[in-house]
Amino acid sequence: MSAVDDSSVSNPSFESPSVKMNRRHGRSRGGFARVLPDFNIALDLNDHNFAEIEEMFYESHLLVLPGQTLSPKQFHDWASRFGRPEPHVINQFHHCEFPDILWLSNVVKHGVPQGLADAGTYFHTDYSYLTKVARATTLYSIEVPSIGGNTLFADQTAAWEDLPHAMKQEIESLMVRHHYGNRDDLNEASRTVASVLSDEQKELVTWVTHPLVMTHWYTGRRALYAVSGSSFEIEGMPAREGRQLLDQLKQHATHPRY
């Protein structure tokens, strides 16, 4: 479930323990990904400790809160803290009561898929094909397969910071045209294509433009933005040359060190 960069929702406060966190895969410049092993969203969340959590998220880009047991409403309320939720264009797998929630599942019952299968099987940035970019995505795993269920993340701030100075100067003011899809695979029969839309859903997505390099509104740090997936063209650059640059940046930004 993704939240757009909008006003956040305030929920009632109650007393709870201070937030405790561990750092995973930390880098010397701020660290990427933090784990909150003892925080119970259903019991411990209030305005004070959410402010702590939100700051951790902005600084570390990725938070992991293991061992949660949440109702759909609790999950929706938690995600809404980060901003106004935006329903996914693939509406046939919306939660029946909370349409901002999208079901991801490989389960089929009586010939009917219970959720969106093979979602995001390529490196991508959620909602980069929308005019207003997402502030955050929340993923709540209920049942995970023993093999092949891992979700990978890459630190795009570190990827930007590691670029040579000359490359930074070359790309820092470029604008990129985005569209729903995976530029590396447009075959709708493939498993690495973007999840296939109906004709009606295709009418809802259009071309949008975003900066190639974005500055985070809270931290002031810069990052590469969506160099894989929905980024198809660079404005003012011949198509082939723009594609080559995007592919070069994608190879860099998805290196295992990130």
Summary of the structure (lengths in Angstrom):
residues: 258
radius of gyration: 18.9
end to end distance: 23.5
largest distance: 57.7
contacts: 686
relative contact order: 0.15
helix: 24%
strand: 17%
